[in-house]
Amino acid sequence: MNPVFVFDLPSHFGLKAVAFTLHGLANDYYSAELKQHIQQLCQHYDPEQSQMQHQGFLSLRQRINRSAKRFPPSPVALHEQYQRTGKLRPISPLVDLYNHWSLVTGLSIGAHDLLHLHLPVRLGLTRGDESFTGIGSHGATTLPAGEYAYLDAHQQVLCRMDYRQAAFSAVNINTSAALFIVQGHQHTATPHLQEVAEQLKQDIMRLCPTHSLVVGK
């Protein structure tokens, strides 16, 4: 069986990730159970505990000489949004669910529509000639060499660092199959990363009904 996800970074980066695909998704309806579960996740939010995970992402920014203020890791951005407003901006059932998991755990979590990418997805270093258009961006930018990024089999950039996802593969109301990636860093315990990925998977299957599953790590 072809792999879903390939890790291709030097070991000194210390990044860790678990990836899995889910099919038969529903991303167009907020059930009462989903809303209740998101509220329950918020009740378990411990800012200090999450910020302990944030430090590993912030240290990585220093290592590759990228500004954490200009390129905030996604869990840090979610934390800051929650601190400002007391909630996360609703986007869609799937995104809201994994964003709240990211908020609570301090890990970086993203999803990409399988209809718009080619497996396997690789976590590797940019060469300096990759074009990237992030969600909310008005145009493409050429990425500098030496950043870590998620790229599909056709070398399309799905996510720049743990900062921003690409617009072309973002999940939307019509998404029925997606690749999910849960990412940590050198200070993230591997069993914890795997446990979060498994719990997230179970939540998606229960709350955004799925009917078939393919898993890759």
SVG drawing of the C-alpha trace seen along z (x, -y; Angstrom):
<svg xmlns="http://www.w3.org/2000/svg" viewBox="-28 -41 48 43">
<polyline fill="none" stroke="black" stroke-width="0.4" points="0.0,0.0 1.3,-3.4 2.2,-5.6 0.0,-8.6 2.8,-10.6 6.6,-10.7 8.9,-12.3 11.9,-13.9 13.5,-16.3 17.0,-16.3 16.8,-14.8 18.0,-17.9 14.7,-19.7 13.1,-17.3 9.6,-17.6 7.2,-14.8 3.9,-14.2 1.1,-11.7 -1.1,-11.7 -4.2,-9.9 -7.0,-10.1 -10.7,-10.0 -13.4,-9.5 -17.1,-10.0 -16.9,-13.2 -19.8,-15.7 -18.6,-19.3 -21.8,-21.2 -23.8,-20.7 -23.2,-21.6 -25.0,-18.9 -25.9,-19.6 -23.5,-16.9 -20.6,-18.6 -21.4,-22.0 -21.5,-20.4 -18.3,-18.6 -16.5,-21.8 -17.7,-23.4 -16.4,-20.5 -13.0,-20.8 -12.9,-24.5 -13.6,-23.5 -10.4,-21.4 -8.3,-24.3 -5.3,-25.0 -3.4,-28.0 -0.2,-27.2 -0.2,-23.6 -0.7,-24.5 2.0,-27.2 4.5,-24.6 4.0,-23.0 4.2,-26.4 7.8,-26.9 9.0,-24.1 7.4,-25.7 8.8,-29.1 12.3,-27.7 12.1,-26.2 11.4,-29.6 14.6,-30.9 16.5,-27.9 15.5,-28.6 15.7,-32.4 12.0,-33.1 10.1,-35.7 7.5,-34.1 5.6,-37.4 5.4,-37.5 4.9,-33.7 3.2,-32.6 2.8,-28.8 -0.9,-28.0 -1.5,-26.8 0.0,-30.1 -2.3,-32.1 -5.3,-30.1 -4.2,-30.7 -3.9,-34.4 -7.3,-34.6 -8.9,-32.8 -7.3,-35.0 -8.5,-38.1 -12.1,-37.1 -12.8,-34.1 -13.6,-31.9 -12.3,-30.7 -13.7,-32.1 -16.1,-29.5 -15.1,-28.2 -16.7,-24.8 -17.5,-21.8 -14.3,-19.9 -12.0,-22.9 -13.7,-24.0 -13.2,-20.6 -9.5,-20.2 -8.8,-23.9 -10.2,-23.3 -8.1,-20.2 -5.1,-22.3 -6.1,-25.0 -6.4,-22.5 -3.2,-20.4 -0.9,-23.1 -0.1,-21.0 -0.3,-22.0 -3.3,-20.4 -4.4,-20.8 -6.5,-19.2 -6.3,-19.1 -8.9,-18.2 -7.9,-14.9 -9.7,-15.9 -7.1,-18.7 -3.8,-17.0 -1.7,-14.0 -0.4,-11.5 1.9,-10.9 2.4,-14.2 6.0,-14.9 7.3,-17.0 10.6,-18.4 12.7,-21.4 11.9,-24.1 14.4,-24.6 13.6,-28.2 11.5,-28.0 8.2,-26.8 5.1,-28.9 2.7,-29.3 -0.7,-30.9 -2.0,-30.7 -5.5,-30.9 -6.6,-34.5 -3.7,-35.7 -4.3,-37.8 -1.5,-36.3 1.3,-33.8 4.7,-34.1 7.9,-32.2 9.1,-30.5 12.7,-30.9 15.0,-27.9 15.5,-26.1 11.9,-26.3 10.1,-23.2 6.8,-22.6 4.3,-20.0 4.3,-19.2 2.3,-16.7 3.6,-14.3 3.4,-17.0 5.4,-19.4 2.5,-21.6 2.9,-23.3 0.1,-22.4 1.3,-24.1 4.1,-26.6 5.8,-25.5 3.1,-25.2 2.1,-28.7 -0.5,-28.7 -2.2,-26.2 -2.6,-26.6 -5.8,-27.9 -6.1,-25.3 -6.3,-22.3 -8.2,-23.9 -11.2,-21.9 -14.6,-23.5 -18.3,-22.8 -18.1,-20.2 -15.1,-18.3 -15.9,-14.6 -12.3,-13.2 -9.3,-14.8 -5.8,-14.3 -5.3,-15.2 -1.8,-16.0 -1.1,-16.4 2.4,-17.9 4.6,-18.3 8.3,-19.0 11.3,-17.6 9.8,-18.2 6.5,-16.5 6.2,-13.0 5.6,-10.6 2.9,-8.7 1.1,-11.9 1.2,-12.9 -0.2,-9.5 -2.9,-9.6 -4.1,-13.1 -4.2,-11.9 -6.2,-8.9 -8.7,-10.8 -9.1,-13.4 -9.7,-10.7 -12.4,-9.1 -14.0,-12.5 -14.2,-13.2 -15.6,-9.7 -18.3,-10.3 -19.2,-13.9 -18.6,-14.5 -19.8,-11.1 -17.2,-9.0 -17.8,-5.7 -14.3,-4.5 -10.8,-5.1 -7.3,-4.8 -4.5,-5.5 -0.8,-6.3 1.9,-7.3"/>
</svg>
